[in-house]
Amino acid sequence: MHEVSLNQTIIDYVTGQEIEETTYEDLRQALAKILVEDKKYPKTALDPKYGFDFILDGQKTQVSVDLAVFAPDKTPLLALFFCPGAVGTFVRQSIAAARIHQPAPFPLVAVTDLKDVHIHAVEKGALLGTGFYALPLWEALPKIAAEHPVAPLAAQRLEKEQRILVAYKGLGGPCCSGQCSSP
């Protein structure tokens, strides 16, 4: 299932702005509330539907992170992805997306279907924990991210990670009305 417009608008929990309601937007809103209310993340640290682009073989590809978490100095800390299926099947593509982020990779990635969540260190892909209890509190997140640094990728490795991400995106089939990839 791909994300499609519901032809309505809602108020975004993080930004307070009116946004288009989609089939997944209520899930993003729930994730944001968990991070802010339960895990004490400041709204200013969250960037919902954060998008970035890369060029591979002359083709522009867009990446959309459901909730990107940044330190106050804008250092990337955590890329959180919602997946509409088995969490484990979306981990590799999520790690690839976190690795190719510029100017610095995200050191941590979380993948969730809202029933389960897997937290991974991006550098080696190591599973750090499962379940919503494993999502770190805001006060612990910078320290945990610092314990799992990711060096910027060499050009050849960057291209490999980009190809992995493009391959996974291709497996998902065509996107409905472009909503799946729009930030």
Secondary structure, DSSP 8 states (H G I E B T S, - for coil): ----EEEEEEE-TTT--EEEEETTHHHHHHHHHIIIIIS---GGGEEEEEEEEEEETTEEEEEEEEEEEE-TT--EEEEEEE-SS-GGGGHHHHHHHHHH-SSS--SEEEEE-SS-EEEEETTT--EEEESGGGS--TTTHHHHHHTS------HHHHHHHHHHHHHHHHHT-S-GGGTTT--
